[in-house]
Amino acid sequence: MKKLLPIFAIFIHMLLLAQTEVESTALRLLPQSKLMITGSTNVNTFHCVFDTEKISGQREILYTVKDQCILLDDLDIRLRAAAFDCGNRRMNEDFCDLLQSDRFPEIRISILKIQPISEQYCRAFVKICLAGEQQQYDLPVLISDSHYQGKLRLNIRDFGLEPPKKALGLIEVDEEIEISFDLQVDHSI
């Protein structure tokens, strides 16, 4: 029988007890974690990779278990737009311009709730704050060997952003982007 990840086992145990008091646990996001935004134009695709060392480190997490879900208190991940590398300086500048990073230097992802689905999957409910606008999403997350992997497609127009056009309108950025992540977490703290 497969071993459950330590934190997932703790969460399942708490679900069975149906406790509702606030608990805490410490986690450390490892620097080899990956977070990437992928988009495309009518000419090619682009990948903007986040420097995860900007958010790695130990963090105490407060949570409550209620109605078979893990409710998280104040689990925000703040991503500086300038910490994304899109491959060259010009593309990095275009990316920051698109996100209006002069006015909104951070993308904030708040993990609100986690709902276990199976031994390998959970559903994460998140709120994303981008360019001063907020949207909520839910997405499946694959759990394996202290890795949490997932993808989320979203439309930048939902955040009031206009897809940019370059080269006198010959190159157009698609409004759909994909956020993918492989977060590696140390639970043994």
Disulfide bonds with the S-S distance in Angstrom:
Cys48-Cys86 2.03
